[in-house]
Amino acid sequence: MDGLLENQPAKRYSILAKIFHWGFVFVFAYGIFKQVDELEQLADDSLLRFELAFATVFALMLIVRFVYMKNTQTSALPSNTSKLQKTAAKIVHNGMYACLASIVTSGILIGMLYWANVKSGFVIESVISVHELSFTVIYGLIAIHIIAAIYHRFLQDGVWNSMVPIWKEQVKPDE
């Protein structure tokens, strides 16, 4: 009986969880694609308003996603996954949430500071540094997340199938 409990297959995420996951991939990619390259671009009032609106909507989506995932979903990692690996997965996922929150918060602050005519100096430069650092960190976390997903795809433990709609794995039967 204990052997059965130790090797339970990965669970599947809800359709809404998958929509949140892949929706964020596309919204984040769009945000990267249309990003502001130079602070001076915010002199265009319509661009500044759009950036602030985009960031605000993104923040609201992030909050809804975080609350939904934390309250309704559990890890897809099989029950026999090591504690170290489960901890690493939690750190990466929570780190991505923290980075996304930092990116959106610092982005809104940059826009508000620019709107308030604080276009140079220590305060705005510090917020820009936080914004840039958050992007650097999230790129690393996303890379780890993707590598881990591919690793689980080759393990055939069901984790890949729980969230990815393509290249389905044939889950190994319990040994």
C-alpha positions in Angstrom: 0.0 0.0 0.0 2.8 2.4 0.8 4.4 1.8 -2.6 1.1 2.9 -4.3 1.0 6.1 -2.3 4.6 6.9 -3.0 4.2 6.7 -6.8 0.9 8.4 -7.6 0.8 9.9 -11.1 0.9 13.7 -11.6 -2.4 15.4 -11.4 -3.9 17.6 -14.2 -4.5 21.3 -13.9 -7.9 22.7 -14.5 -8.7 24.3 -17.9 -8.8 27.7 -16.2 -5.3 27.1 -14.7 -4.0 26.2 -18.2 -5.6 29.4 -19.6 -4.0 31.5 -16.9 -0.6 29.8 -17.5 -0.5 30.1 -21.3 -2.4 33.4 -21.3 0.4 34.9 -19.2 3.0 33.5 -21.6 1.4 35.4 -24.4 0.6 38.6 -22.4 4.2 38.7 -21.0 5.7 38.1 -24.5 3.5 40.9 -25.8 4.7 43.2 -23.0 8.3 42.3 -23.9 7.7 42.9 -27.6 6.1 46.3 -27.2 8.3 47.4 -24.3 9.5 51.0 -23.8 13.2 51.2 -24.9 13.9 54.7 -23.6 12.4 56.6 -20.8 11.9 59.6 -23.1 9.3 57.6 -25.1 6.9 58.2 -22.2 6.7 61.9 -23.3 4.1 60.6 -25.7 1.0 61.0 -23.4 -1.0 58.3 -25.2 1.9 55.8 -24.8 2.3 56.6 -21.1 -1.5 56.1 -20.5 -1.4 52.8 -22.5 1.6 51.6 -20.5 0.0 52.4 -17.2 -3.3 50.8 -18.2 -1.5 47.7 -19.5 0.5 47.4 -16.3 -2.6 47.9 -14.1 -4.6 45.2 -16.0 -1.5 42.9 -15.9 -1.3 43.4 -12.1 -5.0 42.6 -11.6 -4.6 39.5 -13.8 -1.6 38.5 -11.7 -3.5 38.9 -8.5 -6.4 36.9 -9.7 -4.2 34.1 -11.1 -2.1 33.9 -7.9 -5.3 33.7 -5.7 -6.9 31.1 -8.0 -3.8 28.9 -8.2 -3.0 29.0 -4.5 -6.6 28.3 -3.5 -7.7 25.7 -6.1 -4.7 24.0 -7.5 -2.0 21.7 -6.1 1.4 20.7 -7.4 1.5 18.3 -10.4 4.7 16.8 -9.1 4.3 13.1 -8.3 4.1 12.2 -4.6 7.5 10.4 -4.8 9.3 13.6 -5.8 12.1 14.5 -3.5 11.6 17.2 -1.0 14.5 19.2 -2.5 12.9 19.1 -5.9 9.5 20.2 -4.5 11.2 23.0 -2.6 13.1 24.1 -5.7 9.8 24.1 -7.8 8.1 26.2 -5.1 11.0 28.7 -5.0 10.9 29.0 -8.8 7.2 29.5 -9.0 7.0 31.9 -6.2 10.0 33.7 -7.5 8.3 34.2 -10.9 5.2 35.6 -9.1 7.5 38.0 -7.1 9.4 39.1 -10.2 6.2 39.7 -12.2 4.8 41.7 -9.3 8.0 43.7 -9.0 8.1 44.3 -12.8 4.5 45.6 -12.9 4.8 47.6 -9.7 8.1 49.2 -10.7 6.7 49.8 -14.2 3.7 51.6 -12.8 6.0 53.6 -10.5 8.2 54.6 -13.4 5.1 55.8 -15.3 3.7 57.7 -12.3 7.1 59.3 -11.6 7.5 60.4 -15.2 3.9 61.7 -15.2 4.8 63.7 -12.1 7.8 65.2 -14.0 10.4 63.2 -12.1 12.4 62.2 -15.2 15.8 62.0 -13.7 17.6 61.5 -10.4 18.1 58.9 -7.7 14.5 57.9 -7.2 13.5 57.2 -10.8 16.9 55.6 -11.5 16.5 53.3 -8.5 13.0 52.2 -9.7 14.3 51.6 -13.2 17.2 49.5 -11.7 14.6 47.4 -9.8 12.6 47.0 -13.0 15.6 45.9 -15.0 16.9 43.6 -12.3 13.4 42.0 -12.0 13.5 41.3 -15.8 17.0 39.7 -15.5 15.9 37.5 -12.6 12.6 36.4 -14.3 14.4 35.4 -17.5 16.6 33.1 -15.4 13.6 31.7 -13.6 11.7 31.2 -16.8 14.7 29.3 -18.2 14.8 27.0 -15.1 11.0 26.5 -15.4 11.3 25.5 -19.1 14.3 23.2 -18.4 12.4 21.5 -15.5 9.3 21.0 -17.7 11.4 19.4 -20.4 13.2 17.3 -17.8 9.8 16.0 -16.6 8.7 15.4 -20.2 11.6 12.9 -20.5 10.9 11.5 -17.1 7.4 10.7 -18.3 6.0 11.3 -14.9 2.9 13.1 -16.0 4.1 16.6 -15.0 4.5 17.7 -18.7 1.0 16.5 -19.6 -0.5 18.3 -16.6 0.0 21.7 -18.2 1.4 21.4 -21.8 -1.2 20.8 -24.6 1.3 19.4 -27.1 3.9 16.6 -27.5 2.1 14.4 -25.1 4.1 11.9 -23.1 3.3 8.3 -22.5 3.3 8.1 -18.8 5.3 5.2 -17.5 3.2 2.7 -15.5 3.9 2.4 -11.8 7.0 0.3 -11.2 
